[in-house]
Amino acid sequence: MRIANEIKVGLAIIVTIVIFVLGFRFLKDVPLFGGTRGYYSVMADAGGIIAGNPVRISGVKVGSVTDVSYQPGIDSIRIGFTVSMDIPVPRGTTARIAGIDALGGVRVDLELGPHTNPSIEPGGRIRSTEDGADLFAEMTRRAPALANQADSVLTSLGTTLSATSRLLDDPSSDLRRTLGALRGTATALENTIQTESEHLGGILENLEGITGSVRNAVGEGGDSLSIAVDDLRSSMKSLDQLMASLNTTMTRLDVIAAKIESGEGTLGKLINDPGLYVQLDSAVWNLNQLLADFKKHPRRYLRELKIIDIL
């Protein structure tokens, strides 16, 4: 069966239209199959974004930029982009420009809002954030200030190095004398270590021997050491009891001394009553007089004594 020329021309036109549509979608970086929804965002700086750059959510490509235009009335950039129909875009979603313009990796990153929020209508505006500025552009903007700071630091460093060099060349400078003293100290310390190395080695050997002896004594005579520790604990306990008893005795002596000082009791009255002291002194004086008279005239006192016979 022969196909009419009109049919052939129609099929060719249809195939051409399909190829054109698919090619256009491919060049626009739009999915070949499946629908998309369009949105836009307004930003102060395009940051190198152009049509065809990807739109990503959490690093996954979900669409592409369709157009970038300058809005003279509001002095800002309008960025239009599409998102796959399969991706819901709830209210509260934000857009930002990310990537490095010099490397050709600029993109639009979307941060979705809460999934419980209603979806943004197709063609609606998505709020933008400006934290995705081009890193190279920021570095370029700050480069002069950084260069001035680096130049100032290098100048100061050169001045410091020159001053240090002059101090090192001057034999009378404090820095030169300090370095010389440090060198002398290091040399003396090295000589001392070399001279006393054998002595230090002997000390270390003796210390190691003492440590071994202690270890052996503890290992072999562990029971004796335990008994000695127990005896020491018992002695300390007895000493604690003795100290407690001594504290009690001292407390009692303090009470007695307080009573004597306040005039309580015979001894307290004797110490605190001046009249009693005078009377006692008078009695002692009279007794002394009586003894003296007895020595001079014993007959006077022995005249009335009788001789007692013992049967």
Residue, then its C-alpha position, 0 to 999 in steps of 0.5 A: m500500500r502506497i502512502a500518500n505524500e500528504i501523509k508523509v508531509g504531516l508525519a514529518i511535521i509532527v516528528t519535527i514539532v516533537i523534536f523541537v519541543l523536546g530539544f527546547r525543553f532539553l536546552k531549557d533544562v526542563p524535564l522531557f517528560g512530566g510537568t513543572r510549576g513556575y515560581y520566582s524570587v526577588m534578590a538584590d544580587a544575581g550572584g552570577i545566576i543565569a538561565g539554565n542553572p539548576v534548582r536544588i533541594s538538599g543537593v538534589k536537582v528538582g528544577s532549573v532557572t528559566d529567566v533572570s531579569y533586572q527590575p529597575g523600579i525596585d532596583s533588584i533582580r527577578i529570578g524565575f525558575t521551575v520546580s518538578m510537579d512531584i515536589p510540593v513547595p509549602r509556604g515558608t520556603t526560602a530561596r538563596i543563590a549558592g555556589i561560586d560564580a568563577l567555577g560555573g557552579v552557581r545554583v538556586d537552593l530551596e529550603l522548604g517550609p513546614h510540610t503542614n503549610p499549604s502549597i504556594e500557588p504556581g507563579g507565586r513568589i518565594r522569599s529570598t535570603e541573601d546568605g548565598a553571596d558569591l565567595f569570590a566576589e566577597m573576596t574581591r571586595r575585601a581584597p584591598a583591605l586585606a592587602n593593606q593589612a598584609d602590607s602593614v604586617l610585612t612592614s612591621l615585621g621588616t622593621t622588627l627584623s632590622a632592629t633585631s639584626r642591629l641588636l645582634d651585630d652590636p656586642s654591647s647590646d642587652l640581647r647580645r649579652t643575654l644570648g651569650a649568657l644563655r650559651g654559657t649556661a647551656t655549656a655549663l649545664e652540658n659539662t655538669i651533666q657529662t661530669e656527673s653522669e656516672h654519679l647520676g647513674g649510681i644514684l639511679e642504680n641505688l634507687e632501683g636497688i632500694t625499690g627492689s628491696v622494698r618490693n621484696a620486703v613487702g612480698e616476702g614479709g607481708d604478714s610481718l608488715s601487716i602485724a606491725v601495722d596492726d600493732l601501730r593501729s592498736s598503739m594509736k588507739s591506746l594513745d587516743q584513749l590516754m589523750a581523752s583521759l588526760n583531757t578529762t583530767m585537765t577539765r576537772l583541774d580547770v574546775i577545781a582551779a576555778k572554784i579555788e579562785s572564786g573562794e569556794g572550799t577551805l583552800g579557796k578561803l585560805i587563798n582568797d581571805p587575807g584575815l585568815y592568812v594573818q591569823l594563821d601567821s599570828a598562830v605560827w608566830n605564837l607557836n614559835q615563841l612557845l617552842a622557844d620558851f619551852k627550850k629555855h624553861p622546860r621545867r616550867y612545862l614538865r612540872e605537872l607531868k607524872i611518871i607513868d609506870i609500865l607494868 
